Amino acid sequence: MTIRTLAGGNAGMSTCLKANAKQALKVLGLWLCVCSSISVAQGVFDYPIKTGSAEAQTLESIAAELRQNLPLNAAVEQQKYLAVLREPMISTGALNLTADGDLHWRIAEPFAVSYSMTAGELTRTMDGAVEIISASAEPALYGFFQLFSRLFELSLQELNNYFAVYLLPQADTDERWVIGLTPEDTRLKKVLAHIIVQGKDGAIEQVTLTEPGDDYTLLKFSNIPADKVK
């Protein structure tokens, strides 16, 4: 009886260890994939864009392609990486950006909440209740949505009001373009170290927002066919 009990315990421990090992490998694989992508993209900060340069013209060409695809409807996966957590916090949802710059962002999981930035006014809807969010009440949240509603336009003149702008040579990125932004505004510097925007063929595919202290958020976008938009 004792031998069988010990064997059963060892088998249970073995199963547990295998499960933990699989989970650890899964997390490690995700971490290595993300780190590799970020490492390559961070080279963008060696290539600042100057007004009137060839790079500035390339940025305008990218922006023109993005504008041609408005209105934009996209599925969004957000991965939030915190130094104190072993695994990222993940949420999913969808966004709609109109040609006028109105932004509607719906989070479906892990809980339902939606945000709208229209004519400079940010609202949050949760459980049917609508709340107006002012820049003074929640500056980081308001600033994020204001920035994001303009990010798809990629106007160098407007971006330069708040950021230093960089563009990685496309020869180094397998046809994908990589744009870097570092905040010049003092308020932004308190909550944001830099932004990396990556895309291809007139679409933004991924945005990485890194905070002071190296916590960061990864946003991945995939287009939703027009007949599937709710």
N, C-alpha and C positions, 0 to 999 in steps of 0.2 A: 504493500500500500504506500509506504513511504517513497519507494523508488518511482511509482507511477505518479505520485503527487509532484515530486521534483521534476520528472520528465514533463509533466503537463505545464509546470511553472516555467521551465526552460523554453518549451515550445511557444508559450504565450509571450515570453520575453523576446524570443526570436522574431515572432510575428510583429510585435510592437517596434522592435529595432528596425526591421525591414520597412515598416510603414513610415517610421521617422526618417529613415535614410532616403526613401523615395521623395518624401516631402522636402527634405533638405536639398536634394539634387534638383528638384523642381524650382525651388526658390533660388538656388545658386545659378541655375541656367537662366532664369529670368533676369537675375541681377547682372550676370555677365553680359547678356544680350543688351540690356539697357546701358550698362557702363561702356560697352564697346561703341554703341551708337553715339552716346554723349561725348566720349573721348574724341572721336573723329570730328564731331560737329564743333567742339570747343575750339578747334583750330581757326574758326571763323574770326576770332578776336585778334588775329594777326593781320586782318585785311579791312581797315577802316574805309568807309566811303566818303569821298570828298565831293562837295557840290560841283556840278559841271563835269565830273569825271566820266570815264567809260563805265565804271561800276555804277554810278548814279543812273546812267541810261539803262543799264541792265536791270536795275531795281525797278525803274519805271516800266520796263517791258513786262517784268513779272507781275507788277501791280495791274497793268492793263489786262493781262490774261485772267487775273483773279476777278477783276470787275466784269469781264465778259461772262463769267459764270454766276453772277448774282441775278436773282436771289439764290442763296445757298441754303440747302437743307442737308444736314449731316448728322450721323450717329457719333456720339462722343463717349470715349472711355477715359476716365481720369484715374491716374495712379499717383497716390500721394506717398512719398517716401520720407519717413522720419527717422532720425538717427536712433531714437529710443525704441523703435519697433523693428522686429525682424522681417516682417512682411509689409508690403504696401497696403494702404487703405484704397479700395477700388470702388468707384461709383460709375454708373452708366446713365446715359440719357441721350438727348438730341438737341440740336440748335437750329435756328432759322435766322438768317441775316438777309435783310432786304436791301435793295439797291439804294435806299435812302439812309442806310446805316442803322436801322432799327434792329435790335438784337433780342431774340427770345430763346432762352435756354431752359430746357426742362430736364430735371434729374428724376430718373425713374427708380433707381436702386442706389443705396439701400433704403432710401425713403423718398417719398414724392415731394418735390418742391420745384417751383419754377421762378425764373427771374426774367424781367423785361427791361431793356434800356431803350426808351423811346423819347426822342427830342430832348435828350439830356436828363430825363427822369428815370430813376431806377426803382422798380417795384419788385416785391417778393410775395409770392402766393403760396400759402401752405394751409391745408385743410379748409380751403375755401375762403380764407381770410387774406385780404390784400393789404400789404404794408408798404408805404413809401419810404425808401432808404435815402437819407441825405448824405452828402459827402462829409459833413461834420460828424454825423452819428457813427458811420462805419466807413472811414476813409479808404481802408485797404480794399474792401469789397467793392465800393463805388468806383475806385480807381481802376480795379481789374476790369470791370465791365465797360467802363468808358474807354479804356485802352483797347479791349478786345473788339469793341464795335468798330474801331478805326484800324485795327491791325490788318484786316483783310484788304484795306485800301492801299497800305504800304506807301503813303505819301512821305517822301523824304523830308519835305519842308515841315510837315506836321510832326513827324517822328523826332526831328531835330529839336523841337521845342522841349522835349523831355528826355531824349536818349542820344547817345553816340551810336551810330549805325555801322554795321559791318556786313560784308558779303564774301562768302567763301568762293574762290574760283570754281566754276562748274566742272572744269577738267578734273578736279580732285573729288568730285561727288557723284560720279556715274549718272549724270544728267539731272540729278536732283539739285535744287538750290538750297542753300543754308544761309539764313540771315541772323545776325546777332545784334542784340540791343543791350546796352548798359545804361542805367539811369543817370541822368545829369541832375534831375530834380531832387532836392534834399529830402522831401517827404517820401519819394519813391525809394530812395536809397535805404530807408529804414526797414522796408519790407521786401525789397527785391535786390538781388545781386546782379542777375542778368537774365535775359530771355533768349532762347534759341528757337527759331522758326524754320521748319523744313517742309519742302513741298516739291511738286512736280506736275507738269502739264496743266497749269492753271488751277491747282488745288493745293491748299495747305493740308499736309498729312499729319504733322506732329508739332507740338509746341512744348518746350521745356521751360518752366519758370523756377529759377533757383533763388532761394532766400539766403540772406546773410546767415552763416552757420552751416550751410550746405544741405539743409533740408530742401527737397525740390518736388515739383509736381509735373507729371508727364501727361499731356493731353493728346489723345490719338483720335483722328477724324476719318470717317469713311462716308462717302456720299450715299444719300438715300434717293432712290428714283422718285420722280415727281408724283407718280400715281400711288406711292406708299406713304406720302406725307399726310399726317393727321392734322 
